[in-house]
Amino acid sequence: MSLNHVRPWRDIYRRKSRQIMVGNVPVGGDAPIAVQTMTNTLTTEVAATVAQVQAAAEAGADIVRVSVPDEASSKALKEIVRESPVPIVADIHFHYRRGIEAAEAGAACLRINPGNIGDEKRVKEVIKAARDHNCSIRIGVNAGSLEKHLLEKYGEPCPEAMVESGLEHIRILQDNDFHEFKISVKASDVFLSAAAYQGIAEATDAPIHLGITEAGGLVSGTIKSAIGLGNLLWMGIGDTIRVSLSADPVEEVKVGFEILKSLGLRHRGVNIISCPSCARQGFDVIKTVETLEHRLEHIKTPMSLSIIGCVVNGPGEALMTDVGFTGGGAGSGMVYLAGKASHKMSNEQMIDHIVEQVEKKAAELDAAAEAAE
Ligand code: SF4
């Protein structure tokens, strides 16, 4: 929960959910909202998949999902799990054997719909494998693959059908006394997703995995996800998120974090506040921000940096940031530290200097946090 009673218009009251574990990552309850992504390499190509998992983890992913479509992938999964710095979720569709193999291979969670894997005996076997290997389950309802009887009942994918599907899968797990599950009700349409998520949030206390499925490319998918997930998160719904983009998984993680950062739900790395620039700019704001985003990727400490083209908004923004730079005249600008004007710096040396100042501030904040523990 992010509460800021001094500014009540910023408060978000998170829905109270049960907490489950995905490996060593708590999901639900008062745990931080976990950011997930999914690999898009062939799972059987272990080195490539592990490299992608590591890159995603380096970018901040708490959990990574890997597809397990065949037996060879189950075998590869074992090696991937061994090399992964974060818990791995195995994505299973229909094949109950893959579910059992993935649990045995060390997956921290199975994404599987118990109603779609065959008769009761098979369901029981998968649940037993999950239980025996400390593996949680994510029920993943998708508007595009709703059960036939629900489509017949409702005529088309609609929020009620998605909630009913989710509750049917939940019932199967509960009937088997299995409670380590979370649920998602995804659709590619933001209205359908948002309504289905609100419905399921009311109907269960299970942790919720948020996602807008098949959201699109980097720009359109980011906007769709920010609107869909952003609205739900703002309502307090969602314990873990995955932004689905037709892009590198690292981009999904970055976008996921930016959505959470915008709502004050999680903080990681440098939050750059920059102006759009105009004829008044004292230096090239756009190019500078692009370079700084890249040069500061290694900073994980939550902190803020303002890069503002001129004195119209520069001093005001710098007041609220850890490090600031405001463009001035004659090829130089003012550096602000902890909100106060500190010293002048030439435009040529400004990027290296800001990187240095940010690294110094991050080290100070890390040391202060360590001392407070
Ligand atoms: S802060 Fe200055 S340079 Fe930036 S957009 Fe505003 S007026 Fe233009």
Boltz pocket constraint, residues with backbone or C-beta under 6 A from the ligand:
constraints:
  - pocket:
      binder: B
      contacts: [[A, 275], [A, 276], [A, 277], [A, 278], [A, 279], [A, 280], [A, 281], [A, 282], [A, 308], [A, 309], [A, 310], [A, 311], [A, 312], [A, 313], [A, 314]]
      max_distance: 6.0
